[in-house]
Amino acid sequence: MGKPGAYLDIDRVAHKTRPVREAVSDFNDMTIVLSESDQMKQASRCMYCGVAFCQTGVSFGNTRPSGCPLHNLIPEWNDLVYRGLWDEAAERLNMTNPFPEFTGRVCPALCEVACNLGLHQGPTTIKDNERAISDHAWNEGLIQPLPKPDAHAPRVAVVGSGPAGLAVAWELTRLGVQVEVYERQDHPGGLLMYGIPNMKLPKEIVDRRIQLMKDSGVVFHCNCDGTDPDLVKELAQKVDAVILAAGAGEARKLKVPGVDGDGVHFAVDYLTSSTKSVLSGADPEISAKGCDVMVIGGGDTGTDCVATAVRQGARSVHQLELSPAPPKTRRPDNVWPEWPNVRKTDYGQAEAEAILGEDPRLWTSDTEEVLLDDVGKVTGIKVANLDWTSGKPERVPRSEHVLNAQMVLIAMGFTGPRADILKAWDVATMPYRGGVRPNLVQDGGHRAEGALEVPVFVAGDTRNGSSLVVRALADGLLCAKEVAEALKR
């Protein structure tokens, strides 16, 4: 698997990104990929591992899992790429991952964290290899529609067209089930379409997959509210099963005075507005142009907000994080192959520092109040510093200070699925970490407890709470198999 000993002579070389000033001038793809010949050299670095942790997808410790949740056959397709057998590599990749064009662009590469080579050197460029295989397959016409299901096959409705919903729809179609997908937005794709900026995931990549699914017989209905009683009644009467894959739509709220002011927005609304403007060419409904922007939250979505605000011409951008700055190297208790809790500078922070002159992150910062003027518009935020010396956050006395802002973006994550959509489908719920989760008929399963005669299943973030695209895909595939088995009875 790979060229024996190649890692001794060949260093890790990952994809590049466009020069910052060029990249922030538009919302086009910021990635510069390697040539196929150079990617083959990188694939050759894959070692003869006794245990290939890159494929495991299990948690070590209490952080993100290490290894691929899809259990991609990584060493096998690395070897095929090294040998120039790109078609065969694509076939092997598609055995486990229906949408490598997505994960090859937006996954945080859990596989590389678990790569044995990464313990002492730069890990194999697994994510770049995956994208290269997928791009080759699309360019060479290897990705073809699935056979359309028989007209008398069982019918399933999928509510939500994000990663889990698309994975469910694709796998059920492959298994011969008729699928119709219902999406509340004006375009299919969910998070992939409107939650991830175009520079990270160009929307033609999403559209290409949606069209292939349509050619495979999947029917998409947009502008459909999954909580609409008429839709619930209609689907309950005409389909054999319903799958709720509407994501984790309940955003975690900032509970401070002034949060309802003019200029405060949830991150997902801001990113959706931006992407819609990029696609339409119109001005965005929510724009950071000329504003001092405060992004509250330090995750991937917060980083996307920082990068978007820079592109829109913000005057300044700061990103507030409750936690202290992580160490630059692993602590002794954060051992491989656990997810490394180390400081990294993502593209958004790097762009803000290059364009605006400073790292936008303000660590150990707790927002106390959003300040408003006489007409309710945001003028700033009051922030206090936190001391984590004791292991938990404690307010530093007399540390309160005011930061100028005309826009505040809340990127604090999600508590879980929206309770209203579960209620609309008579799904029983339980409280969980400030939100709700659906009750399941069986531990580890996907069928939800409920009162409707039609069986209702849950998948992805609607089942598990907010997570990664790759985990939503993996759960969608498992749900599809469970539904297909249930329909045989």
Rosetta blueprint (number, residue, H / E / L):
1 M L
2 G L
3 K L
4 P L
5 G L
6 A H
7 Y H
8 L H
9 D H
10 I L
11 D L
12 R L
13 V L
14 A L
15 H L
16 K E
17 T E
18 R L
19 P L
20 V H
21 R H
22 E H
23 A H
24 V L
25 S L
26 D L
27 F L
28 N L
29 D L
30 M L
31 T E
32 I E
33 V L
34 L L
35 S L
36 E H
37 S H
38 D H
39 Q H
40 M H
41 K H
42 Q H
43 A H
44 S L
45 R L
46 C L
47 M L
48 Y L
49 C L
50 G L
51 V L
52 A L
53 F H
54 C H
55 Q H
56 T L
57 G L
58 V E
59 S L
60 F L
61 G L
62 N L
63 T L
64 R L
65 P L
66 S E
67 G L
68 C L
69 P L
70 L L
71 H L
72 N L
73 L L
74 I H
75 P H
76 E H
77 W H
78 N H
79 D H
80 L H
81 V H
82 Y H
83 R L
84 G L
85 L L
86 W H
87 D H
88 E H
89 A H
90 A H
91 E H
92 R H
93 L H
94 N H
95 M L
96 T L
97 N L
98 P L
99 F L
100 P H
101 E H
102 F H
103 T H
104 G H
105 R H
106 V H
107 C L
108 P L
109 A L
110 L H
111 C H
112 E H
113 V H
114 A L
115 C L
116 N H
117 L H
118 G H
119 L H
120 H L
121 Q L
122 G L
123 P L
124 T L
125 T L
126 I H
127 K H
128 D H
129 N H
130 E H
131 R H
132 A H
133 I H
134 S H
135 D H
136 H H
137 A H
138 W H
139 N H
140 E L
141 G L
142 L L
143 I L
144 Q L
145 P L
146 L L
147 P L
148 K L
149 P L
150 D L
151 A L
152 H L
153 A L
154 P L
155 R E
156 V E
157 A E
158 V E
159 V E
160 G L
161 S L
162 G L
163 P H
164 A H
165 G H
166 L H
167 A H
168 V H
169 A H
170 W H
171 E H
172 L H
173 T H
174 R H
175 L L
176 G L
177 V L
178 Q E
179 V E
180 E E
181 V E
182 Y E
183 E L
184 R L
185 Q L
186 D L
187 H L
188 P L
189 G L
190 G L
191 L H
192 L H
193 M H
194 Y H
195 G H
196 I L
197 P L
198 N L
199 M L
200 K L
201 L L
202 P L
203 K H
204 E H
205 I H
206 V H
207 D H
208 R H
209 R H
210 I H
211 Q H
212 L H
213 M H
214 K H
215 D H
216 S L
217 G L
218 V L
219 V E
220 F E
221 H E
222 C L
223 N L
224 C L
225 D L
226 G L
227 T L
228 D L
229 P H
230 D H
231 L H
232 V H
233 K H
234 E H
235 L H
236 A H
237 Q H
238 K H
239 V L
240 D L
241 A E
242 V E
243 I E
244 L E
245 A L
246 A L
247 G L
248 A L
249 G L
250 E E
251 A E
252 R L
253 K L
254 L L
255 K L
256 V L
257 P L
258 G L
259 V L
260 D L
261 G L
262 D E
263 G L
264 V E
265 H E
266 F E
267 A H
268 V H
269 D H
270 Y H
271 L H
272 T H
273 S H
274 S H
275 T H
276 K H
277 S H
278 V H
279 L H
280 S H
281 G L
282 A L
283 D L
284 P L
285 E L
286 I L
287 S L
288 A L
289 K L
290 G L
291 C L
292 D E
293 V E
294 M E
295 V E
296 I E
297 G L
298 G L
299 G L
300 D H
301 T H
302 G H
303 T H
304 D H
305 C H
306 V H
307 A H
308 T H
309 A H
310 V H
311 R H
312 Q H
313 G L
314 A L
315 R L
316 S E
317 V E
318 H E
319 Q E
320 L E
321 E L
322 L L
323 S L
324 P L
325 A L
326 P L
327 P L
328 K L
329 T L
330 R L
331 R L
332 P L
333 D L
334 N L
335 V L
336 W L
337 P L
338 E L
339 W L
340 P L
341 N L
342 V L
343 R L
344 K L
345 T L
346 D L
347 Y H
348 G H
349 Q H
350 A H
351 E H
352 A H
353 E H
354 A H
355 I H
356 L H
357 G L
358 E L
359 D L
360 P L
361 R E
362 L E
363 W L
364 T L
365 S E
366 D E
367 T E
368 E E
369 E E
370 V E
371 L E
372 L E
373 D L
374 D L
375 V L
376 G L
377 K E
378 V E
379 T E
380 G E
381 I E
382 K E
383 V E
384 A E
385 N E
386 L E
387 D E
388 W L
389 T L
390 S L
391 G L
392 K L
393 P L
394 E E
395 R E
396 V L
397 P L
398 R L
399 S L
400 E L
401 H E
402 V E
403 L E
404 N E
405 A L
406 Q L
407 M E
408 V E
409 L E
410 I E
411 A L
412 M L
413 G L
414 F E
415 T E
416 G E
417 P L
418 R L
419 A H
420 D H
421 I H
422 L H
423 K H
424 A H
425 W L
426 D L
427 V E
428 A L
429 T E
430 M E
431 P E
432 Y E
433 R L
434 G L
435 G E
436 V E
437 R E
438 P E
439 N L
440 L E
441 V L
442 Q L
443 D L
444 G L
445 G L
446 H L
447 R E
448 A E
449 E L
450 G E
451 A L
452 L L
453 E L
454 V L
455 P L
456 V E
457 F E
458 V E
459 A L
460 G L
461 D H
462 T H
463 R H
464 N H
465 G L
466 S L
467 S L
468 L L
469 V H
470 V H
471 R H
472 A H
473 L H
474 A H
475 D H
476 G H
477 L H
478 L H
479 C H
480 A H
481 K H
482 E H
483 V H
484 A H
485 E H
486 A H
487 L H
488 K H
489 R L
